[in-house]
Amino acid sequence: MNYPTDRQSCGFSIRYIKWLIQSGAVNEIGPDAFALLVAVVMTEDETFYQRAPNFFNDQLILRCGFGSEPAMMRARDRAVDAGLLTYKSGAKRRAGVYFVSGYANETLANPERTVSESITNRLPTIPIPLPIPKNKRPKRAIGQPLFSKEDSTTAQWMFGLIQDMHPDHTPPSFDKWADEIRLIRERDKRNDSQIRSLFQAANGDSFWKKNILSPSKLREKWDELTIKLGKQVRSAPSSAPSEPKLAPHEITALRIQQNREARKAQAS
């Protein structure tokens, strides 16, 4: 991944931002991905285009106002898929590498013109938008969730196991859970059966069932759980009901009511 060497002419970052707006690219990638590209190209300008900037996820979340890490990752994926961002992932203690792409830099038509030249005699130079390659177009419509229906079903299955040991447990954001499960599949290269098996093993352990209460925690402790619970990992159900009879909040309310009735019956 080589950083371009044609960006040191004056005003590249401003021309790039204007091109994003005038070309209609913003309508394709959405405002959050646009904010990410602006943050990246402005950082390139601050470093005088000597090298590609490095960012940790938390830095981009703060600079662009993302509400969560999954939201930032979705915006980044859209920009990359559209051919507008080049990204190389980092590691636990190494920042990722970013720089904008998709725009053919043009040198000034008359770099030696003086300030006294009449502005009215100049014609504005608006770069012609480059066509986005077909293989770089987003695979999903803007705003459509990246996680699959299977990820959503697995998220609800996980919460069902948690509710079995704590009926009053507060329901999570199932979309966030499903997106975290997607990351485990796509980035960590685990399949759905492995995810279910390890979560079920943790849920059956007296210590880990109190600590692994979300897909993000499962992802964080994956290696440690695999080492300590390797012998306890068993095949989890290959699939949960695709269409639950009740919505998650209705299931929660029903279980709370059943629990209260059971306590009343014991008291009487």
Residue frames as qw, qx, qy, qz and C-alpha x, y, z in Angstrom:
[[0.000, 0.890, 0.455, 0.000, 0.00, 0.00, 0.00],
 [0.490, 0.059, 0.042, 0.869, 1.97, 2.99, -1.33],
 [0.009, -0.770, -0.357, 0.528, 1.06, 6.52, -0.32],
 [0.517, 0.748, 0.287, 0.302, 0.53, 8.85, -3.35],
 [0.532, -0.290, 0.019, 0.795, 3.27, 11.37, -4.07],
 [0.181, 0.411, 0.420, 0.788, 1.18, 13.87, -6.09],
 [0.299, -0.775, -0.554, -0.055, -0.59, 15.66, -3.23],
 [0.490, -0.411, -0.210, 0.740, 1.87, 18.30, -2.12],
 [0.108, 0.384, 0.303, 0.865, 0.47, 21.00, -4.41],
 [0.122, -0.002, 0.407, -0.905, -1.44, 23.68, -2.56],
 [0.549, 0.058, 0.118, -0.825, -5.01, 23.02, -1.56],
 [0.327, 0.041, -0.908, -0.261, -5.37, 19.29, -2.20],
 [0.011, -0.268, -0.866, 0.422, -7.54, 18.69, 0.87],
 [0.326, 0.446, 0.243, -0.797, -9.98, 21.49, -0.04],
 [0.438, 0.311, -0.556, -0.634, -10.23, 20.32, -3.65],
 [0.216, -0.031, -0.976, -0.020, -10.85, 16.77, -2.49],
 [0.134, 0.375, 0.709, -0.582, -13.67, 17.81, -0.14],
 [0.398, 0.456, -0.061, -0.794, -15.27, 19.98, -2.87],
 [0.358, 0.221, -0.791, -0.445, -15.02, 17.07, -5.28],
 [0.022, -0.175, -0.954, 0.242, -16.78, 14.73, -2.83],
 [0.275, 0.495, 0.471, -0.677, -19.70, 17.16, -2.62],
 [0.394, 0.525, -0.251, -0.712, -19.91, 18.13, -6.30],
 [0.232, 0.222, -0.888, -0.330, -19.51, 14.58, -7.61],
 [0.767, -0.222, -0.185, -0.573, -22.45, 13.29, -5.59],
 [0.529, 0.162, -0.801, 0.227, -20.28, 10.80, -3.73],
 [0.168, -0.159, 0.608, -0.760, -21.66, 12.01, -0.39],
 [0.733, 0.007, -0.003, -0.680, -25.13, 10.85, -1.42],
 [0.804, 0.165, -0.557, -0.127, -23.75, 7.38, -2.02],
 [0.524, 0.125, -0.711, 0.452, -21.68, 6.90, 1.11],
 [0.490, -0.734, -0.469, -0.026, -23.70, 8.96, 3.62],
 [0.068, -0.918, 0.146, -0.363, -22.78, 11.84, 5.95],
 [0.740, -0.614, 0.270, 0.040, -20.95, 9.71, 8.52],
 [0.843, 0.096, 0.269, 0.455, -18.55, 8.27, 5.94],
 [0.334, 0.810, 0.069, 0.476, -18.11, 11.81, 4.53],
 [0.399, -0.880, 0.194, -0.171, -17.09, 13.05, 8.00],
 [0.861, -0.314, 0.306, 0.258, -14.56, 10.23, 8.20],
 [0.704, 0.439, 0.218, 0.514, -13.02, 11.12, 4.83],
 [0.044, 0.921, -0.030, 0.386, -12.81, 14.80, 5.82],
 [0.632, -0.732, 0.255, 0.003, -11.01, 13.89, 9.05],
 [0.867, -0.053, 0.315, 0.382, -8.52, 11.72, 7.15],
 [0.560, 0.601, 0.179, 0.541, -7.72, 14.19, 4.36],
 [0.151, -0.941, 0.081, -0.293, -7.37, 17.10, 6.79],
 [0.740, -0.574, 0.311, 0.162, -4.88, 15.05, 8.81],
 [0.787, 0.271, 0.272, 0.483, -3.00, 14.33, 5.58],
 [0.235, 0.858, 0.059, 0.454, -2.83, 18.10, 5.06],
 [0.482, -0.852, 0.175, -0.106, -1.56, 18.66, 8.62],
 [0.777, -0.363, 0.411, 0.309, 1.30, 16.22, 8.00],
 [0.145, 0.725, -0.396, -0.544, 2.11, 17.95, 4.65],
 [0.887, 0.381, -0.068, -0.252, 1.29, 14.77, 2.69],
 [0.051, 0.654, -0.754, 0.026, 4.57, 13.15, 3.72],
 [0.088, 0.058, -0.992, 0.067, 2.96, 9.86, 4.79],
 [0.495, -0.428, -0.610, -0.447, -0.38, 8.19, 5.35],
 [0.359, -0.513, 0.374, -0.685, -1.95, 9.11, 8.72],
 [0.377, -0.077, -0.908, 0.166, -2.40, 6.56, 11.50],
 [0.491, -0.379, 0.098, -0.778, -5.53, 6.37, 13.65],
 [0.022, 0.097, 0.948, -0.303, -6.80, 4.20, 16.46],
 [0.147, -0.545, -0.751, -0.344, -10.55, 3.59, 16.32],
 [0.290, -0.708, -0.486, 0.422, -11.14, 5.73, 19.41],
 [0.217, -0.355, 0.134, 0.899, -9.45, 8.70, 17.76],
 [0.077, -0.178, -0.618, -0.762, -11.74, 8.61, 14.74],
 [0.259, -0.618, -0.743, -0.008, -14.81, 8.11, 16.94],
 [0.264, -0.662, -0.292, 0.637, -13.99, 11.33, 18.82],
 [0.147, -0.252, 0.332, 0.897, -13.01, 13.35, 15.73],
 [0.175, -0.161, -0.671, -0.702, -16.08, 12.43, 13.70],
 [0.469, -0.111, 0.301, -0.823, -18.69, 12.17, 16.46],
 [0.577, -0.052, -0.760, -0.295, -19.57, 8.52, 15.95],
 [0.673, -0.495, 0.122, -0.537, -21.80, 7.09, 18.63],
 [0.870, -0.299, 0.389, -0.041, -20.00, 3.75, 18.78],
 [0.274, -0.471, 0.734, 0.406, -17.15, 1.74, 17.31],
 [0.493, 0.317, 0.792, 0.171, -19.49, -0.39, 15.12],
 [0.335, 0.880, 0.275, -0.196, -20.94, 2.83, 13.63],
 [0.053, -0.804, 0.446, 0.391, -17.43, 4.03, 12.77],
 [0.405, -0.190, 0.842, 0.301, -16.56, 0.67, 11.21],
 [0.501, 0.582, 0.640, 0.000, -19.71, 0.68, 9.08],
 [0.230, 0.935, -0.020, -0.270, -18.88, 4.17, 7.78],
 [0.219, -0.630, 0.655, 0.355, -15.30, 3.09, 7.07],
 [0.517, 0.114, 0.826, 0.192, -16.48, 0.00, 5.17],
 [0.460, 0.780, 0.411, -0.106, -18.78, 2.12, 3.00],
 [0.087, 0.904, -0.288, -0.305, -15.95, 4.52, 2.13],
 [0.343, -0.403, 0.795, 0.296, -13.59, 1.65, 1.31],
 [0.539, 0.353, 0.761, 0.068, -16.22, -0.19, -0.77],
 [0.381, 0.881, 0.231, -0.159, -16.89, 3.01, -2.72],
 [0.748, 0.326, 0.078, 0.573, -13.19, 3.32, -3.59],
 [0.005, 0.906, 0.004, 0.424, -12.83, 6.57, -1.65],
 [0.459, -0.760, 0.415, -0.200, -10.64, 5.36, 1.21],
 [0.713, 0.306, -0.610, 0.160, -7.56, 3.19, 1.44],
 [0.600, -0.627, 0.305, -0.392, -7.28, 1.44, 4.79],
 [0.628, 0.225, -0.722, 0.185, -4.85, -1.02, 6.32],
 [0.723, -0.629, -0.196, -0.206, -5.87, -2.47, 9.67],
 [0.022, 0.683, -0.612, 0.398, -3.57, -2.20, 12.66],
 [0.593, -0.110, -0.777, 0.180, -3.21, -4.44, 15.68],
 [0.504, -0.686, -0.501, 0.158, -3.97, -4.22, 19.39],
 [0.396, -0.734, -0.034, 0.551, -1.25, -1.61, 19.98],
 [0.308, -0.124, 0.470, 0.818, -0.69, -0.44, 16.41],
 [0.374, 0.558, 0.222, -0.707, -2.91, 2.14, 14.75],
 [0.664, 0.478, 0.553, 0.158, -4.53, 1.56, 11.37],
 [0.257, -0.248, 0.358, 0.863, -3.30, 3.35, 8.26],
 [0.365, 0.734, 0.549, -0.161, -5.67, 5.60, 6.28],
 [0.084, -0.360, 0.249, 0.895, -5.57, 7.87, 3.25],
 [0.575, 0.559, 0.291, -0.522, -8.24, 9.11, 0.84],
 [0.310, -0.092, 0.774, 0.544, -8.48, 7.85, -2.73],
 [0.367, 0.605, 0.706, 0.015, -10.69, 7.99, -5.83],
 [0.175, 0.953, 0.113, -0.220, -9.73, 11.53, -6.88],
 [0.750, 0.312, 0.120, 0.571, -7.22, 12.29, -9.64],
 [0.314, -0.747, -0.062, 0.583, -5.09, 15.15, -8.34],
 [0.539, 0.702, 0.231, 0.405, -4.51, 17.93, -10.85],
 [0.464, -0.240, -0.088, 0.848, -1.72, 20.48, -10.69],
 [0.144, 0.764, 0.232, -0.585, -2.67, 24.13, -11.01],
 [0.664, 0.644, 0.318, 0.207, -3.17, 25.15, -14.61],
 [0.362, 0.760, -0.133, 0.524, -0.97, 28.22, -14.08],
 [0.722, -0.477, -0.348, 0.361, 1.15, 27.77, -10.93],
 [0.472, -0.064, -0.060, 0.877, 3.10, 30.99, -11.59],
 [0.033, -0.720, -0.396, -0.569, 0.10, 33.34, -11.90],
 [0.175, 0.157, -0.416, 0.878, 0.17, 36.33, -9.60],
 [0.016, -0.490, -0.732, 0.474, -2.34, 37.45, -7.02],
 [0.147, 0.434, -0.012, -0.889, -3.09, 40.54, -9.07],
 [0.082, -0.102, -0.822, -0.555, -4.70, 38.42, -11.80],
 [0.508, -0.097, 0.035, -0.855, -8.39, 39.25, -12.04],
 [0.380, 0.032, 0.881, -0.278, -10.53, 36.60, -10.44],
 [0.640, 0.504, 0.262, -0.517, -13.25, 37.29, -12.99],
 [0.485, 0.621, -0.516, -0.336, -10.87, 36.21, -15.76],
 [0.055, -0.294, 0.951, -0.076, -10.31, 32.82, -14.22],
 [0.757, -0.104, -0.404, -0.503, -12.52, 29.87, -14.93],
 [0.620, -0.458, 0.544, -0.332, -13.03, 27.59, -11.94],
 [0.427, 0.321, -0.832, -0.148, -11.39, 24.23, -12.36],
 [0.763, -0.215, 0.360, -0.492, -13.79, 21.55, -11.13],
 [0.111, -0.309, 0.932, 0.152, -12.33, 18.06, -11.30],
 [0.701, 0.031, -0.439, -0.561, -14.39, 15.59, -13.29],
 [0.720, -0.344, 0.496, -0.344, -15.63, 12.87, -10.93],
 [0.152, 0.336, -0.908, -0.199, -13.98, 9.54, -11.58],
 [0.796, -0.145, -0.347, -0.475, -16.40, 6.66, -12.14],
 [0.538, -0.447, 0.644, -0.310, -16.51, 4.29, -9.19],
 [0.255, 0.243, -0.902, -0.252, -15.43, 0.82, -10.38],
 [0.748, -0.232, -0.356, -0.510, -18.24, -1.71, -10.37],
 [0.758, -0.111, -0.602, 0.226, -16.29, -4.04, -8.12],
 [0.267, 0.058, -0.470, 0.839, -15.87, -1.19, -5.62],
 [0.401, -0.423, -0.199, -0.788, -19.53, -0.22, -5.34],
 [0.376, -0.244, 0.661, -0.601, -21.18, -0.82, -1.97],
 [0.208, -0.087, -0.956, -0.187, -22.72, -4.24, -1.74],
 [0.132, -0.581, -0.761, 0.257, -25.48, -2.95, 0.53],
 [0.016, 0.787, 0.308, 0.534, -27.73, 0.05, 0.36],
 [0.121, 0.360, -0.407, 0.831, -26.90, 2.98, 2.61],
 [0.510, -0.314, 0.285, -0.749, -28.51, 2.50, 6.00],
 [0.908, -0.051, -0.330, -0.253, -29.02, -1.24, 5.55],
 [0.665, -0.622, 0.407, -0.068, -27.59, -3.27, 8.46],
 [0.326, 0.594, -0.727, -0.111, -24.32, -5.06, 7.72],
 [0.317, -0.198, 0.891, -0.259, -25.14, -7.98, 9.98],
 [0.352, -0.055, -0.806, -0.474, -27.09, -10.95, 8.69],
 [0.722, -0.368, -0.156, -0.565, -30.38, -12.42, 9.87],
 [0.849, -0.095, -0.484, 0.190, -28.37, -15.32, 11.32],
 [0.324, 0.229, -0.443, 0.804, -26.32, -12.85, 13.40],
 [0.412, -0.355, 0.087, -0.835, -29.53, -11.34, 14.75],
 [0.865, -0.239, -0.337, -0.286, -30.92, -14.79, 15.57],
 [0.711, 0.040, -0.521, 0.471, -27.71, -15.75, 17.41],
 [0.022, 0.336, -0.327, 0.883, -27.87, -12.51, 19.42],
 [0.663, -0.338, -0.027, -0.668, -31.40, -13.37, 20.59],
 [0.886, -0.091, -0.453, 0.031, -30.31, -16.94, 21.37],
 [0.449, 0.213, -0.517, 0.697, -27.49, -15.60, 23.57],
 [0.275, -0.338, 0.241, -0.867, -29.87, -13.35, 25.46],
 [0.824, -0.250, -0.298, -0.412, -32.19, -16.31, 26.01],
 [0.760, -0.020, -0.545, 0.353, -29.40, -18.19, 27.82],
 [0.161, 0.235, -0.403, 0.870, -28.69, -15.14, 29.97],
 [0.531, -0.324, -0.023, -0.783, -32.37, -14.79, 30.83],
 [0.815, -0.180, -0.541, -0.099, -32.51, -18.40, 31.93],
 [0.601, -0.154, -0.528, 0.579, -30.18, -17.58, 34.82],
 [0.101, -0.322, -0.306, 0.890, -31.39, -14.00, 35.37],
 [0.207, 0.627, 0.726, 0.194, -34.98, -13.41, 34.16],
 [0.034, -0.930, -0.258, 0.259, -34.89, -9.69, 35.06],
 [0.527, -0.234, 0.317, 0.753, -31.76, -8.99, 33.00],
 [0.255, 0.726, 0.043, -0.637, -32.13, -5.78, 30.99],
 [0.781, 0.478, 0.367, 0.165, -32.61, -6.45, 27.26],
 [0.424, -0.380, 0.313, 0.760, -29.68, -5.22, 25.13],
 [0.451, 0.647, -0.192, -0.584, -29.64, -3.48, 21.75],
 [0.856, 0.097, 0.504, 0.066, -29.98, -6.56, 19.57],
 [0.607, 0.788, -0.036, 0.098, -28.68, -4.64, 16.54],
 [0.053, -0.832, 0.539, -0.123, -25.42, -3.85, 18.38],
 [0.698, -0.296, 0.649, -0.063, -25.12, -7.46, 19.50],
 [0.842, 0.430, 0.323, 0.038, -25.74, -8.73, 15.96],
 [0.423, 0.868, -0.236, 0.114, -23.13, -6.35, 14.55],
 [0.320, -0.688, 0.644, -0.097, -20.57, -7.53, 17.12],
 [0.818, 0.012, 0.575, -0.017, -21.29, -11.12, 16.10],
 [0.695, 0.715, 0.055, 0.048, -20.73, -10.07, 12.48],
 [0.084, 0.863, -0.487, 0.099, -17.29, -8.74, 13.44],
 [0.625, -0.387, 0.676, -0.059, -16.43, -12.04, 15.13],
 [0.838, 0.339, 0.426, 0.037, -17.33, -13.83, 11.90],
 [0.586, 0.796, 0.027, 0.152, -15.81, -11.46, 9.36],
 [0.096, 0.869, -0.425, 0.234, -12.75, -10.09, 11.16],
 [0.450, -0.521, 0.698, -0.199, -11.91, -12.93, 13.57],
 [0.494, 0.282, -0.746, -0.348, -12.87, -15.66, 11.07],
 [0.230, 0.013, 0.899, -0.372, -15.15, -17.64, 13.42],
 [0.299, -0.255, -0.706, -0.589, -18.27, -19.34, 12.15],
 [0.549, -0.443, -0.032, -0.708, -21.68, -19.23, 13.81],
 [0.890, -0.237, -0.388, -0.043, -21.34, -22.73, 15.26],
 [0.593, 0.102, -0.443, 0.664, -18.04, -21.81, 16.98],
 [0.125, -0.399, 0.168, -0.893, -19.58, -18.63, 18.39],
 [0.740, -0.388, -0.165, -0.524, -22.55, -20.50, 19.84],
 [0.865, -0.098, -0.457, 0.182, -20.45, -23.36, 21.19],
 [0.436, 0.170, -0.434, 0.770, -18.03, -21.13, 23.08],
 [0.313, -0.389, 0.114, -0.859, -20.78, -18.89, 24.46],
 [0.835, -0.313, -0.292, -0.346, -22.73, -21.93, 25.63],
 [0.759, -0.018, -0.491, 0.427, -19.61, -23.32, 27.35],
 [0.151, 0.267, -0.335, 0.891, -19.04, -19.98, 29.11],
 [0.545, -0.372, -0.080, -0.747, -22.69, -19.86, 30.11],
 [0.890, -0.253, -0.357, -0.128, -22.36, -23.27, 31.72],
 [0.603, 0.132, -0.489, 0.616, -19.27, -22.37, 33.77],
 [0.422, -0.731, -0.477, 0.244, -19.82, -21.07, 37.32],
 [0.362, -0.510, 0.016, 0.780, -17.28, -18.28, 36.91],
 [0.180, -0.020, 0.490, 0.853, -17.55, -17.26, 33.26],
 [0.023, -0.618, -0.730, -0.292, -21.35, -17.16, 33.12],
 [0.231, -0.836, -0.331, 0.372, -21.21, -14.06, 35.35],
 [0.286, -0.600, 0.263, 0.699, -18.61, -12.36, 33.17],
 [0.105, -0.010, 0.703, 0.704, -19.48, -13.23, 29.57],
 [0.259, 0.576, 0.643, -0.434, -22.79, -11.41, 29.15],
 [0.434, 0.792, 0.009, -0.430, -22.46, -10.02, 25.62],
 [0.869, 0.431, 0.098, 0.224, -20.91, -10.85, 22.24],
 [0.249, 0.862, -0.309, 0.314, -18.31, -8.09, 22.70],
 [0.510, -0.635, 0.542, -0.207, -17.12, -9.69, 25.95],
 [0.938, 0.073, 0.337, 0.038, -17.05, -13.08, 24.24],
 [0.665, 0.694, -0.076, 0.265, -14.88, -11.59, 21.50],
 [0.069, -0.855, 0.419, -0.297, -12.54, -9.94, 23.99],
 [0.547, -0.482, 0.652, -0.208, -12.01, -13.14, 26.02],
 [0.884, 0.312, -0.194, -0.289, -12.14, -15.59, 23.11],
 [0.562, 0.461, -0.659, 0.195, -8.61, -16.96, 23.38],
 [0.159, -0.350, 0.721, -0.577, -8.69, -17.20, 27.17],
 [0.777, 0.012, 0.292, -0.558, -12.06, -18.98, 27.07],
 [0.831, 0.373, -0.372, -0.177, -10.85, -21.38, 24.42],
 [0.341, 0.433, -0.759, 0.347, -7.85, -22.35, 26.54],
 [0.235, -0.204, 0.703, -0.640, -9.72, -22.71, 29.84],
 [0.688, 0.176, 0.428, -0.559, -12.99, -24.18, 28.56],
 [0.332, 0.405, -0.708, -0.474, -11.71, -26.17, 25.61],
 [0.074, -0.020, -0.996, 0.042, -12.84, -29.49, 27.08],
 [0.239, 0.424, 0.675, -0.554, -16.26, -28.10, 27.96],
 [0.344, 0.388, -0.267, -0.812, -17.05, -26.72, 24.53],
 [0.420, 0.230, 0.878, 0.016, -19.83, -28.78, 23.04],
 [0.077, 0.295, 0.627, 0.717, -21.97, -28.45, 19.98],
 [0.226, 0.323, 0.375, -0.839, -24.51, -25.70, 20.40],
 [0.555, 0.580, 0.571, -0.172, -27.83, -25.67, 18.53],
 [0.469, 0.123, 0.481, 0.731, -27.04, -25.02, 14.88],
 [0.061, -0.381, -0.315, -0.867, -29.88, -22.56, 14.58],
 [0.122, 0.281, 0.625, -0.718, -32.39, -20.77, 16.76],
 [0.342, 0.669, 0.656, -0.065, -36.00, -20.14, 15.74],
 [0.349, 0.244, 0.319, 0.847, -35.83, -17.79, 12.76],
 [0.236, -0.509, -0.207, -0.801, -38.96, -15.96, 13.79],
 [0.089, -0.080, -0.786, 0.606, -39.57, -15.77, 17.56],
 [0.138, -0.619, -0.756, -0.163, -43.21, -15.91, 18.54],
 [0.246, -0.918, -0.264, 0.162, -42.80, -12.82, 20.70],
 [0.326, 0.821, -0.211, 0.418, -40.68, -9.73, 20.38],
 [0.546, 0.156, -0.588, 0.576, -37.64, -9.59, 22.73],
 [0.143, -0.271, 0.372, -0.876, -39.25, -7.01, 25.03],
 [0.766, -0.222, -0.152, -0.583, -42.43, -9.09, 25.17],
 [0.814, 0.003, -0.559, 0.156, -40.43, -12.19, 26.11],
 [0.278, 0.228, -0.532, 0.767, -38.70, -10.21, 28.85],
 [0.438, -0.278, 0.159, -0.840, -41.98, -8.87, 30.23],
 [0.861, -0.144, -0.346, -0.345, -43.50, -12.36, 30.23],
 [0.711, 0.057, -0.593, 0.373, -40.57, -13.89, 32.09],
 [0.024, 0.270, -0.439, 0.857, -40.56, -11.11, 34.67],
 [0.651, -0.248, -0.008, -0.718, -44.27, -11.70, 35.26],
 [0.877, -0.060, -0.470, -0.081, -43.74, -15.46, 35.55],
 [0.485, 0.186, -0.593, 0.615, -40.94, -14.92, 38.05],
 [0.250, -0.286, 0.310, -0.872, -43.11, -12.63, 40.19],
 [0.807, -0.189, -0.190, -0.526, -45.96, -15.13, 40.18],
 [0.791, 0.049, -0.578, 0.192, -43.58, -17.90, 41.21],
 [0.221, 0.220, -0.553, 0.773, -42.30, -15.83, 44.15],
 [0.516, -0.258, 0.123, -0.808, -45.86, -15.06, 45.26],
 [0.874, -0.101, -0.388, -0.274, -46.74, -18.75, 45.12],
 [0.624, 0.111, -0.622, 0.459, -43.71, -19.63, 47.27],
 [0.045, -0.267, 0.408, -0.872, -44.59, -16.92, 49.80],
 [0.688, -0.220, -0.019, -0.692, -48.16, -18.18, 50.16]]
